[in-house]
Each structure stands twice: as C-alpha cells, then as structure tokens.
C-alpha cells in the first residue's frame, strides 16, 4: 500500500475514537482506502463512476475476505443525496478527487448530505503551491515552474483531465463556506515527491520514510510544501 494512503489514514485516526464507523468513500475507485478501513473493522460503502475500478476493488476485497464489510456502487458524487437521503455515515472520505470536479462547491454539498451531524469529512486534494516544485524538481523545467506561479489550473496526464488546484486558504474557505469546522489540516508527502529519483529505488534509503512524513504533516512550514493537502473537518448543525 502506497505511502500516501497510509499517511492519509493515520491523519484520520488522529480524530477518531475506538468506535466502529460507518464510512462513505466517495470516488474511492479500486478500494484501496476502503480496504484500510474494513481491515480495522469499519463498515464502508465505496462509490465511483468507473465500474472497472470498482470491479478491481471488489476482487481485492474478496481476496482479503472483506466483501461483507464493503459495498461497491457505481455512481457519481452528485448522485449521493439520492442514494442516501438520510444522514447515515460517521465519516465521509473523498481523496484525490475534488480537484477534477467541475463544481467542487456543489459536490461538497453532496458529500455532506449523508454525513451525520458532527460527523467527519476528509478531503485530499493537490496542493496548488506544489505545482511549482513539481515543475522544477521532477520535470527539471524552470520556465514551467515560473509559469505555474499564481496558476490554479493544470492537467493530469494520468487521467487526461483538467484539474483545479487549491492553496491552503482556498481549501479551508471551501469547507467552511459549506458549513464545516476544520479540525485538522495536513500536508501529505512533504518530502518524498521532491527527492531525486535514484535513492527512491534503494531499499535502505526508502525503508521507512513514513514516520518522518507523518511528523512533518502538521508542522509549519513543512506541510505547505507537500504534494497533497488533507483537511479533516466536522459537519456543523446543518
């Protein structure tokens, strides 16, 4: 399981007690995040628009004997209020999705609809600041890095989609305007994305970057340099 997924899960654990949760993983794709929660004993519903990715997730869940704890549903995020008209979830997770959506404000209302009052919402999105570092350190293109200053649009080659990036304050404003209270704000992968490629293939060097990354996740200014931002908030009485 990738470093990003482990860090995101540990950040959520900072805000959860020992009780078993009802979790909605919106845009959960092949179920990597859902399987983490199911392995910890939580009940999870995954929705995604890709039936192929859902099938892959169901196959892995079956292999791990977790199918009874995870439901896979083909749907769009905007379908959520119709699928779940009542507040039935303790936690809604939407990771690495919202920056691809045409209307994140509308989608956020859909995500909050089935969340119980004072339930938790976890959003993970690309850090807008990090696009400059990506161009400079990963693409080795300084002109591209210069061009990325103050730009909040980009292109994701992996999905061939346009995307919108968020700064820290823009992401906080997004959830607060939707009626949420921010409980935690974290950087995910503060260092690993900016390392040179060669050491990443050396087991001795990359054996355990997780504790360092986890320690930096909420420390200023390191979290501002992360590739991803994660905001965890509670749904207010709406």
Backbone as a ProteinNet text record, in pm:
[ID]
protein_1_A
[PRIMARY]
XXXXXXXXXXXXXXXXXXXXXXXXXXXXXXXXXXXXXXXXXXXXXXXXXXXXXXXXXXXXXXXXXXXXXXXXXXXXXXXXXXXXXXXXXXXXXXXXXXXXXXXXXXXXXXXXXXXXXXXXXXXXXXXXXXXXXXXXXXXXXXXXXXXXXXXXXXXXXXXXXXXXXXXXXXXXXXXXXXXXXXXXXXXXXXXXXXXXXXXXXXXXXXXXXXXXXXXXXXXXXXXXXXXXXXXXXXXXXX
[TERTIARY]
84.8	0	88	55.2	139.6	148.1	256.3	280.9	167.8	118.1	11.1	-110.3	-150	-268.4	-246.7	-128.3	-100.8	-103.4	-45.7	-43.4	-183.1	-262	-399	-480	-463.7	-538	-493.9	-364.9	-315.7	-361.7	-372.5	-423.7	-568.5	-648.3	-787.5	-793	-703.8	-702.4	-678.8	-613.6	-591.6	-724.1	-831.4	-960	-1069.2	-1038.8	-1139.4	-1110.6	-1216.9	-1201.9	-1189.7	-1218.4	-1204.5	-1330.6	-1439.2	-1565.2	-1560.6	-1642.8	-1653.2	-1736.8	-1694.1	-1756.7	-1827.7	-1928.3	-1990.4	-1927.8	-1860.2	-1775.2	-1824	-1829.8	-1853.5	-1724.7	-1676.5	-1556.1	-1602.3	-1609	-1663.2	-1552.5	-1571.9	-1466.8	-1355.7	-1393.1	-1296.1	-1229.4	-1270.7	-1200.4	-1184.7	-1060.2	-1033.4	-1026.4	-1075.5	-1099.8	-979.9	-867.6	-750.1	-777.6	-839.6	-872.4	-978.5	-1080.1	-1187.8	-1136.2	-1041.8	-987.5	-914.6	-845.4	-781.8	-884.8	-996.9	-1099.8	-1165.1	-1191.3	-1253.7	-1162.2	-1033.9	-939.8	-936.9	-971.2	-977.6	-1113.9	-1204.7	-1335.5	-1448.3	-1423.6	-1528.7	-1612.5	-1733.9	-1823.3	-1812.7	-1791.3	-1759.2	-1847.7	-1888.6	-1953.1	-1862	-1827.5	-1745.7	-1834.4	-1828.7	-1893.7	-1788.7	-1805.5	-1715.7	-1786.1	-1747.2	-1809.6	-1751	-1636.7	-1570.7	-1607.2	-1685.3	-1722.3	-1601.3	-1506.9	-1387.1	-1304.3	-1288.3	-1211.5	-1283.7	-1414.3	-1491.7	-1478.2	-1477.7	-1461.2	-1325.1	-1222.6	-1089.4	-1089.3	-1155.4	-1162.5	-1236.4	-1346.3	-1423.7	-1342.2	-1261.9	-1178.7	-1075.4	-1014.7	-917.3	-985.6	-1102.8	-1176.9	-1215.6	-1253.6	-1286.6	-1164.5	-1051.8	-927	-888.6	-916.6	-882.2	-996.7	-1103.5	-1220	-1285.2	-1301.5	-1360.9	-1488.7	-1537.1	-1653.5	-1776.6	-1790.1	-1907.4	-1905.1	-1789.3	-1777.8	-1775.4	-1768.4	-1758.5	-1863.5	-1938.2	-2029.4	-1968.6	-1975.7	-1923.6	-2041.3	-2055.5	-2169.5	-2118.4	-2164.5	-2129.7	-2221.4	-2163.4	-2242.9	-2149.8	-2208.8	-2137.1	-2152.5	-2062.7	-2073.6	-2203.7	-2249.1	-2374.8	-2496.1	-2479.6	-2588.6	-2605.3	-2511	-2509.1	-2638.1	-2691.5	-2814.1	-2931.5	-2938	-3044.6	-3018.6	-2893.7	-2859.3	-2878	-2845.9	-2852	-2923.8	-3056.3	-3131.6	-3122.5	-3082.7	-3073.2	-2926.5	-2895	-2757.1	-2723.5	-2646.4	-2621.2	-2472.5	-2383.4	-2240.4	-2174.3	-2077.1	-1997.1	-1878.6	-1835.5	-1718.3	-1738.2	-1712.4	-1711.1	-1569.5	-1516.2	-1380.6	-1389.1	-1319.3	-1311.6	-1168.4	-1088.3	-944.5	-901	-824.9	-766.1	-873.4	-982	-1094.8	-1138.8	-1151	-1225.8	-1160.5	-1030.1	-964.6	-997.2	-1059.2	-1102.2	-1246.8	-1320.8	-1463.4	-1490.4	-1590.7	-1624.1	-1677.8	-1752.6	-1815.7	-1788.4	-1670.1	-1638.2	-1733	-1787.3	-1880.5	-2007.7	-2064	-2183.4	-2153.4	-2039.9	-2001.2	-1982.9	-1930.3	-1911.1	-2044.1	-2145.6	-2278.2	-2331.2	-2305.8	-2348.2	-2274.8	-2146.5	-2068.8	-2118.5	-2160.4	-2204.5	-2345.8	-2423.5	-2564.4	-2585.9	-2515.2	-2542.7	-2458.5	-2385.2	-2298.5	-2377.2	-2363.4	-2432.3	-2379.4	-2461.9	-2420.5	-2298.4	-2197.6	-2069.8	-1987.1	-2031.4	-1950.1	-1829.4	-1734.3	-1608.8	-1608.7	-1552.7	-1526.2	-1376.1	-1318	-1176.6	-1164.7	-1103	-1076.9	-927	-885.1	-745.9	-745.4	-661.3	-653.3	-510.1	-479	-345.9	-317.8	-200.4	-154.6	-114.4	-184.3	-154.7	-12.7	42.4	180.3	278.1	243.6	338.8	360.6	274.7	292.6	424.3	465.6	593.3	708.6	700.9	806.1	807.4	690.4	682.9	753.1	724.3	786.8	938.1	983.3	1126.5	1203.5	1153.4	1230.1	1204.5	1081.6	1050.2	1061.8	1016.7	1024.1	1153.8	1227.2	1351.2	1328.9	1214.4	1175.2	1150.5	1252	1241.4	1146.5	1139.1	1045	901.7	876.5	743.6	712	810.6	790.3	752	822	789.2	647.6	609.6	476.7	365.6	400.3	299.6	266.6	345.5	317.8	179.1	100.7	-33.4	-130.2	-102.4	-194	-265.5	-398.1	-471.8	-537.5	-493.8	-543.2	-425.4	-451.8	-346.9	-407	-321.7	-366.3	-306.2	-390.7	-346.6	-330.5	-206.3	-181.8	-231.5	-230.3	-268.1	-413.9	-500.4	-642	-679.7	-586.3	-612.2	-728.1	-719.3	-824.8	-764.8	-842.9	-802.6	-831.6	-762.9	-781.9	-762.6	-821.3	-806.4	-730	-626.9	-553.9	-598.9	-570.6	-613	-493.6	-491.6	-399.3	-460.1	-381.8	-431.2	-557.9	-552.6	-666.5	-788	-765.3	-878.3	-949.7	-874.5	-936.6	-1011.1	-953.4	-1022.3	-1150.1	-1142.6	-1262.2	-1370.4	-1330	-1426	-1508.5	-1444	-1518.1	-1592.9	-1535.8	-1605.9	-1729.9	-1721.6	-1838.4	-1949	-1910.5	-2009.8	-2072.5	-2026.2	-2083.6	-2007	-1874.9	-1791.1	-1694	-1646.9	-1543.8	-1417.4	-1307.2	-1181.1	-1125.6	-1097.2	-1039.7	-890	-846.7	-705.3	-670.8	-551.2	-503.8	-362.8	-340	-214.9	-157.7	-26.5	41.6	71.2	47.5	72.3	184.9	290.3	415.1	483.4	535.3	603.1	741.3	805.1	942	958.3	888.9	921.3	907.9	814.8	796.7	911.2	988.1	1093.4	1232.4	1239.8	1367.6	1411.1	1539.5	1583.9	1540.6	1521.7	1467.3	1559	1689.8	1779.7	1764.2	1765.5	1753.7	1620.5	1517.1	1385.6	1384.7	1484.8	1492.7	1586.8	1637.5	1725.8	1648.3	1636.1	1556.9	1608.3	1740.2	1796.3	1758.2	1748.1	1715.3	1566.2	1483.7	1339	1267.8	1341.7	1281.4	1168.7	1182.9	1076.8	1070.4	1021.2	1003.8	875.3	792.9	658.7	661.6	746.6	745.3	789.7	887.8	930.1	818.7	757.8	648	531.8	498.2	387.8	418.4	544.4	583.6	579.2	601.8	600.7	460.3	365.8	235.4	160.7	178.9	108	203.4	329.4	428.5	453.1	436.3	465.9	617.3	673.1	608.7	608.7	650.7	673.8	547.9	432.9	311.2	271.6	318.5	285.7	358.8	461	538.6	497.9	396.9	354.6	291.1	291.7	226.8	75.8	23.4	-121.1	-153.9	-272.8	-329.6	-442.9	-454	-566	-629.9	-757.9	-832.7	-936.4	-943.4	-1040.6	-1128	-1258	-1349.6	-1474.6	-1547.1	-1674.2	-1787.4	-1894.4	-2015.5	-2089.3	-2113.7	-2186.6	-2333.9	-2409.9	-2552.4	-2631.5	-2614	-2684.3	-2764.7
-119.3	0	123.8	222.7	338.8	427.6	504	594	693.2	748.8	848.7	792.5	670.4	610.4	587.8	544.6	520.1	649.5	754.5	882.7	941.6	934.2	986.2	915	784.5	705.8	743.2	757	792.6	931.6	1024.2	1157.2	1150.2	1066.1	1048.9	987.7	893.4	828.4	927.9	1039.7	1141.4	1192.7	1181.6	1243.7	1142.8	1015.3	910.9	839	801.7	720.4	573.1	488.4	344.3	280.6	359.2	300.6	266.9	169.8	130.7	234.6	268.7	375.7	323	400.4	381.2	483.3	434.5	519.9	519.7	638.9	652.6	697	617.9	652.1	696.7	827.7	885.1	904.4	844.9	845	750.2	641.9	550.4	454.2	454.5	376.6	230.8	185.6	43.5	2.8	89.1	49	43.4	103.3	95.9	157.9	276.1	342.1	263.3	215.5	140.1	14.8	-52.1	-175.6	-146.4	-32.9	5.2	13.6	79.3	94.2	-39.8	-119.8	-250.4	-339.6	-336.3	-417	-375.6	-249	-200.8	-226.1	-289.9	-326.7	-232.5	-131.1	-36.1	-89	-35.3	-70.1	39.3	2.1	100.2	83.5	195.4	199.5	279	220.3	287.5	323.2	449	486.3	540.2	511.2	561.2	551	635.6	633.6	524.7	467.9	366	225.6	155.7	19.3	-72.8	-44.8	-128.1	-117.8	4	20.3	-41.8	-28.6	-90.9	-242.9	-298.5	-443.9	-487.3	-409	-439.3	-435.5	-335.5	-324.1	-439.6	-479	-591.1	-720.6	-736.4	-856.2	-860.9	-747.5	-742.5	-765.1	-702.5	-721.6	-868.1	-934.6	-1076.3	-1158.3	-1126.8	-1198.1	-1181.8	-1064.4	-1036.7	-1071.5	-1132.7	-1174.8	-1055.7	-946.3	-824.7	-782.9	-866.6	-827.2	-800.6	-868.3	-846.6	-710.4	-645.9	-516.2	-398.6	-427	-318.7	-337.6	-232.9	-230.1	-140.8	-185.5	-109.4	-67.5	64	117.9	207.9	184.4	269.6	391.6	508.6	631.4	751.3	866.9	993.5	1054.5	1144.2	1211.1	1289	1346.1	1421.2	1331.5	1199.7	1105.8	1073.6	1114.8	1074	1109.6	1233.1	1263.8	1173.1	1129	1037.8	896.7	854.4	721.6	712.4	821.1	822.5	949.2	947	1068.2	1108.7	1015.2	1044.9	1044.1	1113	1113.7	980.9	897.7	761.5	730.8	824	795.5	878.1	815	884.2	956.1	906.8	960.9	954.6	1064.6	1067.6	1101.3	1018.3	1033.3	1062.2	1165.4	1196.5	1239.6	1143.5	1165.7	1167.5	1271	1283.7	1286.3	1355.4	1359.8	1502.4	1583	1708.2	1805.1	1794.5	1886.2	1853.8	1738.1	1702.9	1744.5	1786.8	1811.3	1951.8	1963.2	2092.2	2191.2	2141.6	2229.5	2172.7	2201	2143.6	2188.9	2310.6	2357.6	2273.1	2245.4	2162.1	2019.8	1967.9	1832.1	1820.4	1924.2	1921	1913	1981.9	1971.1	1828.9	1764.7	1625.8	1534.9	1558.1	1477.4	1492.6	1611.8	1637.5	1586.3	1568	1532.9	1409	1297.9	1178.5	1167.9	1274.9	1272.6	1314.8	1237.9	1270.7	1401.7	1469	1592.6	1564.2	1648.4	1633.3	1517.7	1456.6	1355.2	1419.5	1334.9	1383.4	1373.9	1474.4	1473.9	1487.5	1399.3	1409.1	1432.3	1544.5	1578.3	1579.3	1518	1526.3	1581.4	1682.1	1742.6	1787.6	1814.6	1860.9	1999.3	2015.3	2142.7	2233.3	2343.7	2435.2	2488	2508.9	2555.3	2455.5	2326.5	2222	2211.4	2272.3	2264.2	2329.4	2432.6	2497	2401.3	2333.7	2238.5	2117.8	2074	1960.2	1994.7	2112.2	2152.1	2164.6	2220.6	2245.3	2118.9	2040.5	1928.1	1797	1776.6	1650	1660.6	1773.8	1791.5	1860.2	1918	1991.6	2100	2168.8	2271.8	2401.3	2485.6	2607	2709	2713	2804.7	2763.9	2633.4	2582.9	2617.4	2606	2641.5	2788.3	2874.6	3016.8	3041.1	2970.2	2987.5	2940.9	2852.1	2797.2	2890.2	2994.8	3087.3	3149	3140.3	3201.4	3139.3	3016.6	2945	2836.9	2830.1	2729	2624.2	2618.3	2515.9	2436.1	2308.4	2223.8	2108.2	2013.3	1897.3	1771.9	1673	1546.2	1445.4	1412	1322.2	1181.2	1138.9	1001.7	973.6	1075	1059.8	1140.4	1218.3	1308.4	1401.8	1465.2	1554.7	1688.5	1793.3	1921	1917.8	2000	1998.8	2138.9	2157.8	2282.7	2252.2	2330	2310.5	2413.3	2383.6	2468.1	2507.6	2631.1	2671.1	2630.4	2642	2609.4	2688.8	2820.9	2903.3	2876.5	2850	2820.1	2692.7	2593.3	2469	2488.1	2564.2	2594.6	2673.7	2774.1	2852.8	2763.8	2668.9	2580.8	2503.9	2444.1	2362.4	2448.8	2561.8	2648.1	2710.7	2748.5	2803.8	2699.8	2571.7	2464.9	2430.2	2492.7	2468.7	2368.4	2368.4	2275.6	2352.1	2282.8	2335.6	2253.7	2320	2249.7	2198.6	2069.2	2005.8	1978.9	1961.2	1936.1	1963.7	2014.8	2042.8	1987.4	1905.8	1830.9	1836.8	1828.4	1804.6	1656.1	1602	1459.3	1447.5	1379.5	1367	1503.4	1547.4	1676.7	1673.1	1556.1	1545.1	1450.4	1338.4	1228.9	1266.5	1351.8	1388.4	1472.1	1532.8	1624	1561.3	1435.2	1364.8	1328.5	1319.5	1268.5	1124.2	1083.1	950.4	837.1	854.3	742	679.9	758	694.7	624.3	662.6	602	453.7	407.4	266.5	189.1	256.4	190.8	159	29.9	-12.4	48.7	57.6	110.5	256.3	332.2	474.6	496.3	416.4	436.6	336.3	273.4	166.9	217.4	339.4	387.7	539.7	602.2	747.7	789.6	691.5	724.7	807.8	773	844.9	989.3	1012	1149.5	1227.1	1167.1	1234.2	1262.8	1167.1	1184.8	1296.7	1307.3	1410.9	1550.5	1558.5	1688.2	1733.1	1640.2	1662.7	1784	1815.8	1930.2	2035.3	2030.8	2127.2	2235.6	2359.6	2474.1	2490.4	2519.7	2541.4	2417.6	2302.5	2184.9	2138.8	2146.1	2095.3	2176.7	2302.1	2385.5	2341.5	2256.8	2210.6	2071.3	2013.3	1877.5	1872	1754.1	1737.5	1744.1	1696.3	1694.6	1765.1	1824.6	1877.4	1785.4	1767.1	1692.6	1778.3	1805.2	1877.7	1783.4	1781.2	1699.8	1793.6	1784.7	1879	1807.7	1875	1824.5	1898.7	1824.8	1885.5	1956.6	2085.3	2161.2	2125.2	2186.9	2154.2	2208	2148.9	2195.1	2082
0	0	0	-83	-100.8	21.9	27	139.3	156.9	47.3	58	130.9	95.2	157.4	306.9	343.7	485.4	565.7	507.3	577.6	592.2	486.4	492.2	600	605.9	705.1	847.3	868	1001.6	1043.1	947.6	981.8	1027.3	962.3	1004.9	1143.8	1171.1	1302.6	1415.5	1387	1489.8	1545.6	1466.8	1502.4	1535.9	1527.8	1551.9	1682.6	1751.3	1870.5	1834.2	1930.8	1910.6	1853.3	1842.5	1797.5	1649	1609.8	1469.3	1395.2	1275.3	1199.3	1075.7	1033.4	903.1	809.5	702.6	619.3	475.3	415.9	272.7	207.1	112.5	35.5	-102.8	-121.4	-244.8	-347.4	-464.5	-564.5	-526.2	-458.5	-398.6	-494	-620.5	-722.6	-689.2	-684.6	-663.5	-516.9	-429.4	-292.3	-200	-236.6	-150.8	-13.9	-13.1	113.4	188.7	119	183.2	251.4	187.8	245.3	376	383.6	509.3	621.9	594.5	696.9	730	630.3	654.4	736.6	711.2	788.3	934.7	962	1100	1163.4	1089.1	1144.2	1112.2	1028.8	994.2	876.5	865.1	754.2	649.9	521.3	418.5	294.8	239.5	107.9	15.6	-98.2	-198.9	-317	-360.4	-485.8	-581	-707.8	-810	-944.1	-1037.6	-1169.9	-1259.5	-1219.2	-1301.2	-1253.2	-1333.3	-1296.4	-1299.7	-1389	-1397.6	-1269.4	-1217.9	-1095.2	-976.7	-973.4	-865.9	-869.6	-989.2	-1003	-950.8	-981.2	-928.3	-775.8	-720.3	-575.1	-511.9	-573.9	-520.4	-524.5	-628.1	-638.6	-526.3	-496	-388	-253	-236	-110.9	-91	-198.9	-189.4	-150.6	-211.6	-180.9	-34.6	21.8	160.6	256.4	203.1	282.5	353	277.6	332.1	259.8	167.9	88.6	174.1	286.1	370.6	438.6	440.5	507.1	410.3	279.5	181.5	72.4	44	-70.1	-178.2	-302.5	-416.4	-504	-526.9	-601.3	-713.5	-834.7	-948.1	-947.6	-923.9	-916.4	-920.6	-948.4	-943.2	-804	-769.2	-640.1	-629.6	-739.4	-736.8	-715.2	-726.4	-701	-552.5	-470.2	-330.3	-255.3	-267.5	-192.7	-228.4	-353.6	-393.7	-340.6	-340.2	-289.1	-138.4	-68.9	77.4	122.2	120.5	153.3	300.7	387.3	529.9	573.7	684.4	735.4	804.2	738.3	787.7	808	773.1	781.5	892.5	959	1060.2	996.9	881.2	814.7	664	597.7	451.3	407	319.1	268.2	118.5	74.3	-68.4	-97	-139.5	-153	-298.6	-331.8	-465.8	-575.3	-548.8	-642.1	-671.5	-568	-580.6	-679.4	-700.5	-794.3	-940.1	-963.9	-1100.1	-1128.5	-1028.5	-1043.5	-1096.3	-1181.9	-1242.5	-1140.4	-1042.5	-944	-804.5	-746.6	-615.4	-505	-517.1	-414.4	-413.2	-530.4	-538.9	-494.9	-535.4	-498	-347.2	-285.1	-140.7	-67.5	-117.1	-56.2	-67.7	-181	-198.1	-100.1	-79.2	14.3	157.7	193	329.8	357.3	251.4	269	356.4	335.2	414.5	541.3	575	692.2	815.8	921.5	1045.6	1103.2	1178.2	1244.3	1332.2	1320.4	1388.5	1334.6	1223.5	1158.1	1091.2	1052	995	842.8	780.4	636.8	616.6	534.9	499.4	350.1	314	174	149.4	41	-3.1	-144.2	-166.4	-298.5	-324.4	-448.6	-484	-423.6	-372.7	-319.6	-435.1	-449.5	-558.4	-555.6	-434.8	-424.1	-484	-476.8	-514.4	-664.7	-745	-889.8	-934.3	-864.2	-896.2	-865.8	-750.9	-713.4	-805.8	-846.3	-938.5	-1070	-1123	-1249.6	-1235.8	-1122.6	-1105	-1070.5	-973.3	-921.3	-993.9	-1040.3	-1105.9	-1257.6	-1312.7	-1458	-1501.8	-1404.5	-1432.9	-1538.1	-1523.6	-1619.2	-1541.9	-1534.5	-1454.5	-1516.3	-1649	-1712.4	-1680.7	-1684.1	-1648.3	-1503.7	-1416.6	-1276	-1263	-1337.3	-1335	-1385.2	-1489.6	-1547.5	-1452.5	-1358.2	-1267.1	-1151.1	-1132.8	-1023.7	-1039.9	-932.2	-928.4	-1027.9	-1073.9	-1163.6	-1084.5	-1094.7	-1019.3	-1109.1	-1233.8	-1325.3	-1378.2	-1407.5	-1461.5	-1538.4	-1572.8	-1648.3	-1586	-1560	-1502.7	-1615.5	-1647.8	-1760.4	-1733.2	-1607	-1574.8	-1611.3	-1598	-1633.6	-1757.4	-1809.4	-1921.6	-1888.4	-1771.6	-1725	-1684.5	-1702.5	-1645.6	-1496.3	-1422.7	-1278.2	-1222	-1106.2	-1033.1	-904.8	-876.4	-752.2	-649	-522.6	-412.8	-326.7	-282.1	-176.8	-42.9	62.1	195.6	228.3	209.1	246.6	158.6	31.3	-57.6	-14.6	27.9	72.1	203.7	294	420.4	393.7	306.4	273.2	211.7	128.6	62.9	164.8	263.6	359.9	461.1	497.7	593.1	530.7	404.6	335.3	321.2	321.7	311.1	445.7	552.5	684.1	766.5	754.8	830	920	1021.4	1109	1089.7	1057.9	1035.3	1167.7	1170.6	1289.5	1272.6	1149.1	1124	979.4	958.3	822.9	810.7	705.8	696	554.5	548.7	422.6	409.9	293.1	268.2	165.7	203.5	126.8	116	228.5	235.1	170.7	172.3	123.3	5.6	9	-83	-230.2	-261.5	-402.2	-456.5	-367.3	-413.3	-402.6	-364	-360.6	-501.8	-527.4	-657.8	-675	-797.4	-824.4	-780.3	-794.2	-770	-631.1	-521.6	-389.7	-366.3	-440.8	-419.3	-454	-529.3	-565.1	-473.1	-369.6	-274.8	-147	-116.5	-0.9	128.8	142.4	266	287.6	178.5	187.9	210.3	142.4	145.4	235.1	326.2	406.4	495.1	548.3	636.4	639.1	531.2	533.5	604.5	643.3	691.9	820.2	915.9	1043.3	1025.4	941.7	914.2	846.9	745.6	674.9	770.5	854.8	948	1047.9	1089.6	1184.6	1123.9	992.8	925.3	884.7	885.7	822.8	876.2	1004.8	1060.7	1115.8	1071.2	1119.3	1014.5	1059.3	973.4	966.4	850.2	720.1	631.4	686.2	602.3	529.6	598.9	535	412.7	405.5	290.6	163.5	177.9	63.5	18.1	79.1	45.7	-93.3	-151	-281.5	-267.3	-155.1	-132.8	-1.6	2	125.6	170.8	300.8	358.4	465.9	450.3	552	611.1	741.5	814	894.2	873.8	936.1	985.4	1072.3	1121.6	1054.2	1031.9	978.4	1089.6	1071.4	1170.2	1166.1	1251.1	1262	1145.6	1025.2	906.7	849.5
[MASK]
++++++++++++++++++++++++++++++++++++++++++++++++++++++++++++++++++++++++++++++++++++++++++++++++++++++++++++++++++++++++++++++++++++++++++++++++++++++++++++++++++++++++++++++++++++++++++++++++++++++++++++++++++++++++++++++++++++++++++++++

